């Protein structure tokens, strides 16, 4: 039996900036910014496009939250705050 309600498509879509996934845009802007700091914004832009494309390919193979996993393991950044720090836990027993 169908109830006649339509499913909302795109609910789990990643955030986008100018039709590009936001993580790909961040990779491009990071390479562009480094190029601008070195005085070569054109080269940074030219290298940012393949870097963003490569990141898109890597994250497509590894999963949508691959960048978050990399930042957790290599930078120590953890957005998950559900579990307390180990020194704040109290064990009963």
C-alpha positions as MATLAB code, in Angstrom:
seq = 'XXXXXXXXXXXXXXXXXXXXXXXXXXXXXXXXXXXXXXXXXXXXXXXXXXXXXXXXXXXXXXXXXXXXXXXXXXXXXXXXXXXXXXXXXXXXX';
ca = [
       0.000    0.000    0.000;
       1.278    3.400   -0.858;
       0.110    6.343    1.154;
       0.685    8.945   -1.524;
       3.420   10.794    0.368;
       6.592   11.637   -1.470;
      10.048   11.086   -0.060;
      12.280   14.123    0.246;
      15.288   13.596   -1.981;
      18.587   15.231   -1.145;
      18.103   15.159    2.608;
      21.451   13.469    3.154;
      23.322   15.552    0.589;
      26.585   17.124    1.761;
      26.663   20.921    2.028;
      27.630   22.678   -1.193;
      29.172   25.985   -2.213;
      28.512   27.099   -5.794;
      27.452   23.566   -6.854;
      30.684   22.077   -5.480;
      30.840   19.950   -2.303;
      32.122   22.071    0.556;
      35.128   19.867    1.376;
      36.347   20.061   -2.233;
      35.919   23.827   -2.130;
      37.961   24.011    1.084;
      40.822   22.067   -0.525;
      40.775   24.430   -3.507;
      40.696   27.555   -1.325;
      43.516   26.234    0.874;
      45.807   25.655   -2.112;
      44.778   29.027   -3.575;
      45.534   30.748   -0.256;
      48.973   29.133   -0.008;
      49.686   30.248   -3.572;
      48.575   33.789   -2.719;
      50.820   33.830    0.351;
      53.746   32.844   -1.844;
      52.889   35.607   -4.307;
      51.633   33.228   -7.000;
      47.821   33.265   -6.828;
      47.488   32.113  -10.459;
      49.639   29.068   -9.826;
      47.691   28.420   -6.619;
      44.458   28.524   -8.590;
      45.916   26.284  -11.287;
      47.079   23.756   -8.672;
      43.912   24.081   -6.587;
      41.677   22.664   -9.309;
      43.546   19.327   -9.620;
      43.948   19.187   -5.829;
      40.174   19.580   -5.396;
      39.521   17.001   -8.095;
      41.946   14.564   -6.423;
      40.302   15.116   -3.033;
      36.906   14.489   -4.625;
      38.169   11.186   -6.035;
      39.757   10.133   -2.730;
      36.703   11.000   -0.639;
      34.438    9.215   -3.140;
      36.423    6.000   -2.615;
      36.883    6.316    1.147;
      33.517    7.723    2.189;
      31.900   11.075    2.756;
      33.458   11.757    6.166;
      37.003   10.765    5.246;
      38.319   14.290    5.853;
      36.797   14.302    9.323;
      38.505   10.992   10.080;
      41.853   12.353    8.858;
      41.511   15.447   11.005;
      40.721   13.281   14.020;
      43.687   10.942   13.580;
      46.378   13.366   12.429;
      45.362   16.784   13.801;
      43.685   15.773   17.041;
      40.464   17.566   16.073;
      37.365   15.832   17.391;
      33.907   17.343   16.840;
      32.241   14.515   18.765;
      31.695   15.573   22.378;
      29.407   12.752   23.527;
      31.939   10.898   25.633;
      33.749   12.705   28.414;
      37.509   12.848   28.646;
      39.082    9.796   30.259;
      40.137   11.686   33.389;
      36.534   12.796   34.029;
      35.030    9.303   34.026;
      34.084    7.647   37.268;
      33.828    3.920   37.520;
      31.620    2.248   40.068;
      32.725   -1.089   41.370;
];
